[in-house]
Amino acid sequence: MSQLGGVSCLASGEVAGQSYVSVQVLPEATAQWMTYTAKNAEVASGADSSYGEASFVDCHNWGEHFTCSANILVGETWIEVSVQGMSLDPSASKEALAEHAAPLITDIVNTVADAPVFGPLWVAPTSTGMLPTDCEVYATADEFRTAFSTTEEILIGGDSDGDGWGIDDAAYTLAGGDRCTWVPENTGQTWPLYITALPGGEWAFDRSASLMTVDNTAQTVADSVAGVDRAIFGCQVYSGFCTMDTVIAGNWVQFSAEQDLIGTADDVQALLIGIAERAVARFAD
């Protein structure tokens, strides 16, 4: 979002996950919005729209938590607002939830619509290297089978979000982001290895790394990794994945693997270093 001149913000209550408001704003997103509307027949346009030129508002009363989400097109800007934890009667209807959230959403939409137009957007330095367009540059099916000790057929793909389409997908597409997954055919639901990349995202890596190393979420990779300018590594208990974030020729490339299928955190780091070094050596080809 930031690289495209948009914003992604979150305000949360004291009890994490129970009350929050999130706002994402993606400029120059008309074409991506058309993809969204093609996949969401509920989108209302023109006079039928609750907000802006077009919108889809979806509210739910889950008994314990009230939620409302709104995807809105204002001019050429796509806005997504998500609200959870509103204070209402437990029997409130969807319509009542939408009405209760309306003043907040209206204020956000007006703020975006009235925002000044800033100067030229950031562009990647000319020294930024090209990323591969073929996921097998990172790892072939045979290389995956060897690393994960399996004989299954492996499905290698670059789009794992199914038929859904949202503002995050739109931003990733506009930014030229890459996604690669390696999925054993018989499971189909798990991604033991996945790689994502943000072209020209070195600046974003540096910002993320400064935060993650301060709170010890990740540590700097001390060993030199051939073809990699710098890297951090960490494992997440809640997800079961370990991730090595790297800067490669000015791009932010993230390598993630499921720890239980490999061994210790050191084993995963060694595996991901090997994948990264082999991939970089192939980039030029």
N, C-alpha and C positions, 0 to 999 in steps of 0.2 A: 504493500500500500504506500509506504513512505517513498519508495523509489519512484513511484508513478505520480508523486505529488498529492497523494491522498493521506488519510489519517485512520488510525485504529486506536480507539480509546475504550477504557473500562473503568467504571466506578462501582465498587462493591461494598456491601454492608459488612458489619463486624463478623458475622458468621459466614465463612466462605461458602460460596455456592448457593446460598439461600436467597440473597437479594443482591441484584446488580442491574446496571444498565451498560450495555455495550453499544458503541457506535462505530461504524466503518463507512468511509466515504471514498469513492473511487471516481475520479474525474474522467472525462472523455470516454465514457463507457457505453455509448449508445448501441454499438454493434454487439457488445457482450450482453446488454440488456435484452436484445432481440433473441438471443439464444436462450436466455432465462425465460422469456415469455413463451417461447416455443415449447418449453418443457413444463410450463405451469399455466394451465388453462384458467386458473382462478384469478389471474392478473386482470385488474380493471383499468381501463384507460379513459382519458378525456373526462367528461362530466361524471362518469361512474366511479372515478378514482377518488379515494379518500384524501390523498395527498399528491401534490405535484402533477406531472403529466400522466403518470401511471403508477399503480401500487398494488401490493398484495399484503393484507394484514391478516395474521393468523394468531388467535388467542385461545388459551386453554385454561380450564379450571381443573387442576389435578387433585383437588381436595386439600392438599397441604401447601402447594405452591401455585400461584397464578402467573402465567407467562403470556407475553405478547411479543410477536416479532413482526416487523414491517420492512418490506423491500420496496423502495420508492425511486422513481426516476424523476429528477428535477433538472430540466434542461438536458444537458448531456451527462449529468452526474448521477451515479447510482449511490443511494444511501441505504444502509441496513441498520436498523435499530432493534435491539433485543432487550426486553425488560422482564425481570423476574422478581417475585417477592412483594408484589403490590398489596397494600392493606385494604382488603375488601371483605364483605360478608362471605362466609364459606359457600353460600348458595348462589353466588353471582354467576350470571350467564356470560357467554362469550361476548355478547353485545355490550354488556355492562363493563367487561374488562377493556374492550376496545375504546369505549367512551372514557373510561378512567385514564387510560394511557394517552389519549388524544392530545391533551395540552402539552405534554412533554414532547411527544413526537412532532407536533406542529412547531414547537419552539426550535427543535433541532433542524427541521426542514428549513425554517425561515433563516436560521443562522447560516446554514450552508448556502442558501440562495442569495443571501446578502453579503457573503464573504467577498473581499476584494480579489481581483485576479492578480496573481503574482507574476514575476518575471519568468524567463525561460526555465524549464525544468532541468534538473540534473541529468547529465548524460555520462555514460561510462568513459573513462580515459581511453585514448586511442591505443594504449599499450595493452588493453584487456585482451586476453587470449580467447580463442574460440573453444566452446565446449562441444563434445561429441553429440551427434544426433541419433546415434545407434546405441541402445542400452548395452549391447553385447561388447562394446568397447570397455565397459567397466568389468563385466564378468560374463563369460559364456555359460551355457547350461552345464557343460562338463566341468567347468571350474567351480560352479555352484555346487554340483553334486559332490565333488571332491571335498570342498570346504565344509559341507554340512552332512557328510557321510550318508548320502542317500542315492538310490538308483532310480528314483521316480522321474517321470517326464516333468520338465520345468517350463512353466509359462513365463515368458519375459515380456513385460509390457511397460508402456509409459503413461498409462492413464488408469488409475485404480479407483476412481470415484463413481463408477457405474453410470447410471442415467441421470443422476442429480447434477444440478448446476447452480452455483451460488456466487456471491461476490468474491469469495476467496479464489474460486476457480477462474473467475474473470480476471482478477488481478494477476494471478500466476500466468495466465495466457498472455496478457498484455506485456508483462515483464519479460516474456520469453523464457520462463522457468522450465526446468526439466524435472521429470519424475520417472524413476525406473523402479520396478518391483520384480522380484523373482519368487514365483509361487509354485509349490509342488502341485501337480495337477490333481491329485487325489484329495487334497485338502481344500483348495480354492478359497479359503477364508483367511488364511494367515500369510503374512509377508515376512518370512525369516530374514530377508535382506531387502532393504530399499535405500535408494539414493535420490536425493533432491539437490537441485542446484539453482542458484540465482545469478544469472549473468551480470557481471560488473558489481557483484554484491560484497566486495572486499570491505567497504565502509560499514556495511551492516554486520558482517562477521566481527569486526573490531568492536563495535558497540555491544554486541551480544557477548563476546568473549570477556570483555571487561566486567560485565555483570555476573556472568556465570563463574568466573574464577574467583571473584571476591567472596561470593557466598559458598564457595567450594562445591558448587553443582558440577563443575568440570575442572580439570587440571590441564595445564600446558603440557603438551607432548614433548618430553625432553629430547628424545632421540630424533635425529635428522631423518626426514622422510623424503626420499628422492622425488624431485619435481613438485614438492609441496612447500610453499613459502612459510607457513606456520599452521599449527593445529592445536586443538584442545580435545580432550576426551573425557567422557563421563558416562555412568550407568544410572538408569532410573529404576528404582525399586518398584514403583507403581505400574510401570509398563513392561518391565522385564527386558527392555532393550538397552543396548549400549550404543553410543553415538560418538563418532569422530568428526568434528567440524574442521574444515580446512579452507585455506586460501590457495587456489591454484590459478596462476596467471591472472590475478585480479578478480576471480570469481569465487563465490562462496559455495562450496560443495560439501554436502553433509552425507556421511556414510553411516548407516544404522543396521545393526544385526541383533537377532534374538539371542540373549545370553545363554539360556538353558540348553540350546541346541549346540553350543560350542564349548563351554567350560567356564573358566574363571574370567574376570574382567581383563586380566593380562592376556589371556588367550584371544578374547574378542579384539582387543587393541591390536595385537599382532596380526590377526586375520585382516582387519580393516586397513592396516598399513600396507599389507601385501597387495590388497585389492587396489588401493590408491596408487601405489607405485607402478603396478602393472598397467593400470588404466592410463596414467600420465604418459607412459612410454608409448602408448598407442595413439594418443591424441593427434599427433602430427600426421599419422597415417590415414 
